[in-house]
């Protein structure tokens, strides 16, 4: 028969660990929230709801038509920047873009022989990802410039209050590890 004896447990040690574990878990949780907060808040502010967007739709997805779209975008960029710089509100920008629509059309027509159609209206802007941001498909006030049949990929961005700039190429620097560089300097 097993003898009955009292079992003693060290309760104090368990209670000391528990608060530390809770502290570590709460710090991990707070760090996760702080990590995700800029992404969530930045996505909401990426394109203001009242922003006028610019959308240039290519004739087709051929390399030639995409090149024409890029050339037109580069040609009208200074006009758009000038229009956005001279206004204070979205309504003023709409008036300025209506004034510039003939000049935008003529500059686009000088690049291609295809028909150019320009409109300033509520337009369906397709979904897009830009870096860490995802822009959902939605209707926005937009200046839509359609080249030819308009069945190709499009280029778009928010114009006001932020002017669109060309994407800059980022040079990737080769990764260097300090320890590896130190070892190479000592032995090679």
C-alpha positions in Angstrom: 0.0 0.0 0.0 1.2 3.5 -0.8 1.9 5.6 2.2 -0.1 8.7 2.6 2.1 11.7 2.8 1.7 15.4 2.1 3.0 16.7 -1.1 4.6 20.2 -0.9 4.7 22.3 -4.0 6.6 25.5 -4.4 3.7 27.8 -5.4 5.8 31.0 -5.1 8.0 30.1 -8.2 5.0 29.7 -10.4 3.4 33.0 -9.4 6.7 34.8 -10.2 6.8 33.4 -13.7 3.2 34.1 -14.6 3.4 37.9 -14.3 6.6 37.9 -16.4 5.0 35.8 -19.1 2.0 38.0 -19.1 4.2 41.1 -19.4 6.1 39.6 -22.3 2.9 38.6 -24.1 1.3 42.0 -23.6 4.5 43.7 -24.9 4.4 41.5 -28.0 0.7 42.3 -28.5 1.4 46.1 -28.2 4.4 45.8 -30.6 2.2 44.1 -33.1 -0.4 46.8 -32.9 2.2 49.5 -33.3 3.6 47.7 -36.3 0.2 47.4 -38.0 -1.2 50.9 -37.1 0.8 52.9 -39.7 -0.2 50.5 -42.4 -3.9 50.7 -41.5 -3.9 54.5 -41.0 -1.7 55.1 -44.1 -4.0 53.2 -46.4 -6.9 55.2 -45.3 -5.1 58.5 -46.0 -3.4 57.4 -49.2 -6.0 58.9 -51.6 -8.4 61.4 -50.1 -12.0 60.8 -50.9 -12.4 64.2 -52.7 -9.2 63.8 -54.7 -9.4 64.2 -58.5 -7.7 61.3 -60.1 -6.1 61.1 -63.5 -6.6 58.0 -65.6 -4.9 57.4 -69.0 -6.2 54.3 -70.8 -4.1 52.9 -73.6 -5.6 51.7 -76.9 -4.3 48.1 -76.2 -1.7 46.2 -74.3 0.8 46.1 -77.1 4.3 47.5 -76.3 3.7 50.3 -78.9 0.4 51.4 -77.4 1.8 51.3 -73.8 4.8 53.4 -75.0 2.3 55.9 -76.5 0.5 56.0 -73.2 3.7 56.7 -71.3 4.7 59.4 -73.7 1.4 61.1 -73.4 1.6 60.9 -69.6 5.0 62.5 -69.6 3.8 65.2 -72.0 0.8 66.3 -70.0 2.4 66.0 -66.6 3.7 69.6 -66.5 0.2 70.8 -67.4 -1.3 68.8 -64.5 1.3 70.0 -62.1 0.8 73.6 -63.1 -3.0 73.3 -62.7 -2.7 71.7 -59.3 -0.2 74.3 -58.1 -2.4 77.3 -58.9 -5.6 76.2 -57.1 -6.7 75.7 -53.5 -9.8 73.6 -53.7 -11.1 70.6 -55.7 -13.8 72.8 -57.4 -11.1 75.2 -58.6 -9.1 72.3 -60.0 -12.1 71.0 -61.9 -12.5 74.4 -63.6 -8.8 74.6 -64.4 -8.8 71.1 -65.9 -11.9 72.0 -68.0 -10.0 75.0 -69.4 -6.9 72.8 -70.1 -8.8 69.9 -71.7 -8.3 71.2 -75.3 -4.6 71.8 -74.6 -4.3 68.3 -73.1 -6.1 66.8 -76.1 -3.9 68.6 -78.6 -0.7 67.5 -76.8 -1.9 63.9 -76.8 -2.9 64.2 -80.4 0.5 65.4 -81.4 2.0 62.1 -80.1 -0.4 59.7 -81.7 -2.8 59.5 -84.7 -5.3 57.5 -82.7 -8.5 59.2 -81.5 -8.2 60.9 -78.1 -11.3 61.2 -75.8 -11.1 63.2 -72.6 -13.7 63.5 -69.9 -14.0 64.9 -66.4 -16.6 62.9 -64.6 -17.2 60.2 -61.9 -15.3 57.2 -63.3 -14.6 53.7 -62.1 -11.0 53.5 -61.0 -9.8 49.9 -61.1 -8.0 48.4 -58.1 -4.3 49.0 -57.8 -1.4 48.2 -55.4 1.3 50.8 -54.9 4.0 49.7 -52.5 2.3 48.8 -49.3 -1.0 50.4 -50.2 -4.0 48.7 -51.8 -6.5 51.0 -53.5 -9.9 49.3 -53.9 -12.0 49.7 -57.0 -14.3 52.6 -56.6 -16.0 55.5 -58.4 -14.0 58.8 -58.1 -14.1 62.2 -59.8 -11.5 61.7 -62.5 -10.0 63.2 -65.7 -10.1 60.2 -68.0 -8.0 60.3 -71.2 -8.8 57.4 -73.5 -6.5 56.6 -76.4 -8.1 54.9 -79.4 -10.5 52.1 -78.2 -9.3 52.2 -74.6 -8.9 48.5 -74.1 -5.4 48.5 -72.7 -3.9 48.9 -69.3 -4.3 52.2 -67.6 -2.1 54.6 -65.6 -3.7 56.6 -62.8 -2.9 58.6 -59.8 -4.5 61.2 -57.4 -4.0 64.7 -58.6 -5.3 66.9 -55.8 -4.2 67.7 -53.2 -1.2 65.6 -54.2 0.3 65.8 -57.7 1.4 62.6 -59.4 5.1 62.2 -60.0 6.9 59.7 -62.1 8.0 56.6 -60.3 11.7 56.9 -59.5 14.0 54.0 -60.0 15.5 52.8 -56.8 19.0 51.6 -56.9 19.5 48.5 -54.9 22.7 48.4 -52.9 24.5 45.1 -52.5 23.9 43.7 -49.0 27.0 43.7 -46.9 27.4 41.9 -43.6 29.8 43.4 -41.1 31.1 40.1 -39.8 31.7 38.7 -43.3 33.5 41.9 -44.3 35.7 41.7 -41.2 36.5 38.0 -41.8 37.5 38.8 -45.4 39.7 41.7 -44.3 41.5 39.5 -41.8 42.1 36.4 -44.0 42.0 37.6 -47.6 
